[in-house]
């Protein structure tokens, strides 16, 4: 699109990864793109204020990496130049209640801290001549037309000052994350906003970073990740150990259900030592702590249902954690934001080519199609833990079967020592492959037939429904759109 075809101005609220991805997409469709960020931006790869979860592990899944590489070609080379290591052919050890999967990491993925990733992506975005960043400004409301049917900009206030300023725009995208005030703003404008779906998970994180001394360099050269998964039946913590840039390692303790991991250094190390495997504890003995552990608590995850609203103002969209938040342990949040950015791109292109009326509603629906499978899978796993509850406007279709089946699938993959099945489990959970790959009738029959518990579940299903398994699954499971997956290298059309 040349400059004469571009719309005039777009504003992105928030300078997070989601906001940066949105700004990159908007730059191809608007002559001027402004990112409004409430905090100051660091001059080096460092944590932004207002992001208490930034210290903890972050990653793109393969699908998120695909999209980000297309939007920012070679961005991983920038990460490597800043000291980020590759995972290629390094050892990985995944342990769950059914056993361990040990092997070599099969891809050249780059490991990074949230601080470094934001720094690299932000530099790329700021290098686009018509993208600008306004820092230390709070967005205090939306500017609208007289009849409230159109958003025409935002009202801002510079930190420490009292004067409000109007910034006009053709499109405003809220990418402000968990701090989003969009629901309240819409209600103030007279819109009926549905209650969000809530997963009361009471998640606790505790992360500690370590320096890898020269004498222990072989660990960094050999290992990618050690993941000792928490066991819902026993209530144990999850422990995840991996490496970051510049010879730094990170250790995470995690658990949903309201039992939080310690942030006291001595208690943290004792808890690591009490994990079902000593592998991580032995590794930490060879490293040097950089700081005390840092905690993060997340009382709930939510999914806003803006796509269900009968009325929606033109000139307004929402993306990232402002639309839906996930349990961070699955690494879905940044990938869903990347998927939403890709679907925003598709919606803007359709609007350009066909002048779609109220293209924003189409974009919201498409983004929800990316959210829906991630949300359902997230709930299916977290609801296995005592103390986790779901509250939504409607029941999660098939979730009782889903959470039992997902656990049985993991058991089957692990006991069979099948990397093909184990890889499929994570490909679906990391949004590279649609859920139908796990829930195909032949796959379900194979998995359920592999254990006594599964055989009982299969017999119960057939007895209750008196139909072939294929028809039963079609009745009890949700149908997810495959559109968000279709650009993935792993996607196979049904």
C-alpha positions in Angstrom: 0.0 0.0 0.0 1.5 3.4 -0.9 1.2 6.5 1.3 -1.7 7.9 -0.8 -3.8 4.9 0.0 -3.1 4.8 3.7 -5.6 6.1 6.3 -4.4 9.0 8.3 -3.7 8.0 11.9 -3.9 5.0 14.4 -3.1 5.0 18.1 -2.0 2.0 20.1 -2.5 2.1 23.9 0.4 0.3 25.5 3.9 -0.5 24.5 3.9 -4.2 25.4 4.7 -7.0 22.9 1.0 -7.0 21.9 1.1 -3.2 21.3 4.4 -3.4 19.3 3.0 -6.2 17.1 -0.2 -4.2 16.5 1.9 -1.1 15.6 3.9 -3.0 13.1 0.7 -4.2 11.4 -0.8 -0.8 11.5 2.3 0.8 9.9 1.3 -0.9 6.6 -2.1 0.7 6.6 -1.8 4.1 8.3 0.3 7.2 7.5 1.0 7.9 11.2 1.0 5.3 14.1 1.4 6.5 17.7 2.1 4.2 20.6 1.0 5.7 23.9 2.9 4.2 26.9 2.1 5.1 30.5 5.7 4.4 31.7 9.1 5.6 30.7 11.0 3.2 28.4 14.3 1.8 29.5 17.4 2.8 27.4 18.8 -0.7 27.7 17.2 -4.2 27.8 15.5 -3.8 31.2 12.1 -4.3 32.8 9.5 -1.6 32.1 7.7 -0.3 35.2 4.2 -1.5 35.4 5.0 -5.1 34.2 5.3 -7.1 37.5 5.3 -10.4 35.5 8.1 -9.4 33.2 10.8 -10.9 35.3 9.3 -14.4 34.9 9.8 -16.8 32.0 8.4 -15.7 28.6 8.5 -17.5 25.3 7.0 -17.6 21.9 5.6 -20.9 20.8 6.5 -22.0 17.3 3.3 -20.3 15.9 4.1 -17.1 17.7 7.7 -17.2 16.4 6.4 -17.8 12.8 4.3 -14.7 12.9 6.9 -12.5 14.6 9.6 -13.6 12.1 7.3 -12.6 9.2 6.6 -9.2 10.7 10.2 -8.7 11.9 12.5 -10.7 9.6 15.7 -11.8 11.3 14.6 -10.7 14.8 16.1 -13.8 16.3 19.5 -12.8 14.9 19.2 -9.6 16.9 18.5 -11.6 20.0 21.6 -13.8 19.3 23.7 -10.6 18.8 22.7 -9.6 22.3 23.8 -12.9 23.8 20.7 -15.0 23.6 21.4 -18.8 23.2 19.9 -21.3 20.8 18.1 -24.5 21.9 19.2 -26.5 18.9 20.1 -30.1 19.7 20.5 -29.4 23.4 19.2 -31.8 26.1 15.7 -31.4 27.4 14.1 -33.3 30.3 10.4 -33.3 30.8 9.0 -35.1 33.8 5.3 -35.5 34.8 3.4 -37.9 37.1 3.7 -40.7 34.5 7.4 -40.6 33.8 10.0 -38.6 31.9 10.7 -37.7 28.3 14.3 -37.1 27.6 15.8 -36.0 24.2 17.4 -33.4 22.1 15.6 -30.1 21.2 14.8 -30.4 17.5 14.6 -26.7 16.4 16.9 -23.6 16.4 14.7 -21.6 18.8 16.3 -18.7 20.7 15.9 -18.3 24.4 15.5 -14.8 25.9 14.2 -12.7 28.7 11.1 -10.6 28.3 13.4 -7.5 28.8 15.5 -8.5 25.8 12.6 -9.4 23.5 10.8 -6.2 24.1 14.1 -4.2 23.5 14.7 -6.0 20.2 11.1 -5.7 18.9 10.8 -2.1 20.2 13.9 -1.0 18.3 12.5 -2.6 15.1 9.2 -0.8 15.5 10.8 2.6 16.4 12.9 2.3 13.2 9.7 2.6 11.1 9.7 6.4 10.2 6.0 7.0 10.7 5.7 5.1 14.0 6.2 7.2 17.1 6.1 6.6 20.8 4.7 8.9 23.5 5.9 7.9 27.0 4.8 8.8 30.5 1.2 9.5 29.4 -1.9 8.0 31.0 -4.9 7.3 28.8 -7.8 8.6 30.8 -10.6 8.0 28.3 -11.9 7.6 24.8 -12.9 10.5 22.6 -16.1 9.8 20.7 -18.5 11.3 18.3 -21.6 13.0 19.7 -23.8 9.9 19.5 -21.0 7.7 20.9 -21.1 5.4 17.8 -17.5 6.2 16.8 -14.2 6.5 18.7 -12.2 9.4 17.3 -9.2 9.4 19.6 -8.1 9.3 23.2 -7.7 11.7 26.1 -4.3 11.6 27.8 -2.6 13.2 30.7 1.2 13.5 31.1 2.5 11.9 34.3 2.8 14.6 37.0 0.6 17.1 35.2 -3.1 17.9 35.4 -4.0 19.1 31.9 -5.8 16.7 29.6 -4.9 16.4 25.9 -7.0 15.1 23.0 -5.1 12.9 20.5 -7.3 12.3 17.4 -7.1 9.0 15.4 -9.0 7.0 12.8 -8.5 3.9 14.8 -7.6 3.2 18.5 -6.4 -0.2 19.7 -6.3 -1.0 23.4 -3.3 -3.2 24.0 -2.8 -2.0 27.6 -2.9 -5.5 29.1 -4.3 -6.5 32.5 -4.7 -2.8 33.4 -7.2 -2.2 30.6 -10.1 0.1 31.5 -11.9 -0.6 28.2 -14.9 -2.3 29.7 -15.5 0.7 32.1 -15.1 3.2 29.2 -17.6 1.3 27.1 -20.1 1.3 29.9 -19.6 5.0 30.4 -20.4 5.5 26.7 -23.7 3.6 27.2 -22.8 0.2 25.8 -23.9 -3.0 27.4 -20.7 -5.0 28.1 -21.0 -8.7 28.8 -19.4 -10.1 32.0 -16.1 -11.7 31.2 -15.6 -15.5 31.6 -13.4 -16.1 34.6 -11.0 -18.9 35.6 -10.4 -18.5 39.3 -7.0 -20.2 39.3 -5.1 -18.4 42.1 -1.7 -18.9 40.3 1.6 -18.3 42.1 5.0 -17.8 40.4 8.4 -17.5 42.0 11.5 -17.0 39.8 15.2 -16.7 40.6 18.0 -16.0 38.2 21.6 -17.2 38.4 24.9 -16.4 36.8 26.5 -19.3 35.0 30.2 -19.1 36.0 32.9 -20.1 33.5 33.5 -23.4 35.4 29.9 -24.4 34.7 29.8 -23.3 31.0 29.3 -26.9 30.0 25.8 -26.8 31.4 24.7 -24.0 29.2 26.3 -25.7 26.2 24.6 -29.0 26.9 21.1 -28.2 28.3 18.0 -26.5 27.0 15.3 -27.0 29.6 14.4 -29.2 32.6 10.7 -29.2 33.2 9.4 -31.0 36.3 5.6 -30.7 35.9 3.4 -30.3 39.0 1.2 -33.2 39.8 -2.5 -32.2 40.5 -3.2 -35.4 42.4 -0.3 -34.7 44.8 -0.3 -30.9 44.8 3.4 -30.6 43.9 4.9 -27.5 42.4 6.1 -27.2 38.8 9.8 -26.5 38.5 11.2 -25.2 35.2 14.9 -24.5 34.6 16.3 -22.9 31.5 18.9 -20.4 30.2 18.7 -16.8 29.1 21.0 -14.4 27.4 24.5 -13.6 28.6 25.2 -16.6 30.7 22.1 -16.3 32.9 19.9 -19.1 34.0 16.4 -18.9 35.4 14.5 -21.2 37.8 10.7 -21.0 38.1 8.4 -22.5 40.7 4.7 -22.4 39.9 1.4 -23.7 41.1 -2.3 -22.9 40.6 -4.9 -23.4 43.3 -3.8 -20.9 45.9 -0.7 -22.6 47.3 2.0 -20.2 46.4 5.7 -20.9 46.0 8.1 -19.2 48.4 10.0 -16.0 47.7 12.5 -16.4 50.6 15.8 -17.5 49.1 16.4 -20.4 51.6 12.8 -21.7 51.3 13.0 -21.4 47.6 16.1 -23.6 47.3 14.5 -26.1 49.8 11.4 -26.3 47.7 13.4 -26.9 44.5 15.3 -29.7 46.4 11.9 -31.2 47.3 10.7 -31.6 43.7 10.1 -35.1 42.5 13.5 -35.0 40.8 16.9 -33.7 42.1 18.1 -32.8 38.6 17.4 -29.1 39.0 18.6 -28.8 42.6 21.9 -30.4 41.6 22.2 -28.0 38.6 21.7 -25.0 40.9 24.6 -26.0 43.1 26.9 -25.1 40.2 25.5 -21.6 39.7 25.6 -18.3 41.5 22.3 -16.6 42.5 22.0 -13.1 41.1 19.1 -11.9 43.4 16.5 -13.2 45.8 13.5 -14.9 44.1 10.7 -12.7 42.9 7.0 -13.6 43.2 4.0 -12.9 41.0 0.4 -13.9 41.9 -2.5 -14.0 39.4 -5.8 -14.5 41.1 -7.7 -15.2 37.9 -7.6 -15.4 34.1 -10.4 -13.7 32.1 -11.8 -13.7 28.7 -13.7 -10.6 27.6 -16.7 -11.3 25.3 -16.7 -8.0 23.3 -17.5 -9.9 20.1 -20.9 -10.7 21.6 -21.9 -7.1 22.0 -24.9 -5.9 20.0 -23.3 -2.5 19.4 -19.6 -1.7 19.1 -18.2 1.7 18.2 -16.3 2.1 15.0 -12.7 3.2 15.2 -12.0 0.9 18.2 -10.3 -2.5 18.7 -8.7 -4.4 21.5 -5.8 -6.9 21.5 -3.6 -9.0 23.8 -4.2 -9.3 27.5 -6.8 -6.5 27.3 -9.0 -9.0 25.5 -8.0 -12.3 27.3 -5.4 -13.4 29.8 -4.0 -17.0 30.2 -2.1 -19.0 32.7 1.4 -17.9 31.8 2.9 -21.4 32.3 1.7 -22.5 28.9 3.4 -19.6 27.0 0.2 -18.9 25.1 -0.2 -15.2 25.9 2.4 -13.7 23.5 1.5 -16.3 20.8 -2.2 -15.4 21.0 -1.2 -11.7 20.7 0.8 -12.5 17.6 -2.2 -14.5 16.2 -4.4 -11.5 16.9 -2.0 -9.2 15.1 -2.1 -11.4 12.1 -5.9 -11.4 12.1 -5.9 -7.7 12.5 -3.7 -7.5 9.4 -6.2 -9.7 7.5 -9.1 -7.5 8.7 -7.4 -4.3 7.7 -6.5 -5.8 4.3 -10.1 -6.9 3.7 -11.4 -3.4 4.7 -8.9 -1.8 2.3 -10.0 -4.0 -0.6 -13.7 -4.2 0.1 -14.4 -1.2 2.4 -16.1 -3.6 4.9 -18.7 -1.7 7.0 -17.9 -2.0 10.7 -14.7 -4.1 10.0 -14.0 -3.8 13.7 -16.7 -6.3 14.5 -15.2 -8.8 12.0 -11.7 -8.3 13.6 -13.1 -8.9 17.1 -14.8 -12.1 16.0 -11.6 -13.3 14.3 -9.5 -12.5 17.3 -11.9 -14.4 19.5 -11.5 -17.4 17.2 -7.8 -17.3 18.1 -8.6 -16.9 21.8 -11.2 -19.7 22.0 -9.0 -22.8 21.7 -6.3 -21.4 23.9 -8.8 -20.5 26.6 -10.5 -23.9 26.5 -7.2 -25.8 26.6 -6.0 -23.6 29.4 -9.1 -24.3 31.4 -9.0 -28.0 30.7 -5.5 -28.2 32.3 -5.9 -25.8 35.2 -9.3 -27.3 36.3 -7.5 -30.5 37.1 -6.1 -28.7 40.2 -8.0 -28.5 43.5 -9.0 -24.9 44.2 -9.4 -23.8 40.6 -13.0 -22.9 39.5 -14.6 -21.6 36.4 -17.3 -18.9 36.2 -18.7 -17.9 32.8 -21.8 -16.7 31.1 -22.2 -20.3 29.7 -20.6 -23.6 30.6 -17.4 -24.6 28.9 -18.6 -27.2 26.4 -17.0 -30.6 26.8 -14.6 -29.4 29.6 -15.3 -32.4 31.9 -14.3 -34.8 29.2 -11.5 -32.6 27.9 -9.6 -32.3 31.2 -9.8 -36.1 31.8 -8.8 -36.9 28.2 -5.9 -34.4 28.1 -4.5 -36.1 31.2 -4.9 -39.5 29.7 -3.3 -38.4 26.4 -0.3 -37.1 28.4 -0.1 -40.4 30.2 -0.3 -42.5 27.0 2.4 -40.4 25.3 4.7 -40.6 28.3 4.3 -44.3 29.1 4.7 -45.2 25.4 7.8 -42.9 25.2 6.3 -41.5 22.0 7.8 -38.2 21.0 5.4 -38.0 18.1 2.4 -38.1 20.5 4.2 -36.0 23.2 5.1 -33.4 20.5 1.5 -33.4 19.2 0.3 -32.7 22.8 2.4 -29.6 23.0 1.8 -28.6 19.4 -1.9 -28.3 20.2 -1.3 -26.6 23.6 1.1 -24.2 22.0 -1.4 -23.3 19.2 0.5 -24.6 16.2 -2.0 -27.4 15.5 -5.8 -27.3 15.9 -7.4 -29.3 18.8 -9.0 -31.7 16.3 -5.6 -33.4 15.9 -5.9 -34.6 19.6 -9.6 -35.2 19.5 -10.0 -37.1 16.2 -12.1 -40.3 16.8 -9.3 -42.7 16.0 -6.9 -40.9 18.2 -9.4 -40.8 21.1 -10.2 -44.5 20.8 -6.5 -45.3 20.8 -5.7 -43.2 23.8 -8.7 -44.3 25.9 -8.1 -48.0 25.0 -4.5 -47.8 26.4 -5.5 -47.7 30.1 -8.1 -49.1 32.5 -9.3 -45.6 33.3 -9.6 -44.7 29.7 -11.5 -47.9 28.8 -13.9 -47.1 31.6 -14.4 -43.6 30.2 -14.9 -44.9 26.7 -17.5 -47.5 27.8 -19.3 -44.8 29.8 -19.5 -42.4 26.8 -20.9 -45.1 24.5 -23.4 -46.2 27.2 -24.6 -42.7 27.9 -25.0 -41.6 24.3 -25.7 -44.8 22.4 -24.0 -43.4 19.3 -20.8 -44.1 17.4 -17.8 -42.4 19.0 -17.4 -40.0 16.1 -21.0 -38.7 16.7 -20.5 -38.5 20.4 -17.4 -36.4 20.1 -19.1 -34.1 17.6 -21.9 -33.6 20.2 -19.9 -33.1 23.4 -16.9 -31.1 22.2 -16.7 -27.5 21.0 -16.0 -26.7 17.4 -13.0 -24.3 17.0 -12.4 -22.3 13.9 -9.2 -23.4 12.0 -8.7 -20.0 10.4 -6.1 -18.9 12.9 -4.0 -22.0 12.2 -4.1 -21.9 8.4 -0.8 -19.9 7.9 1.1 -22.3 10.1 3.7 -24.7 8.7 2.2 -27.4 10.9 -1.4 -26.9 9.7 -2.9 -29.8 7.9 -6.3 -29.2 6.3 -9.1 -31.5 7.5 
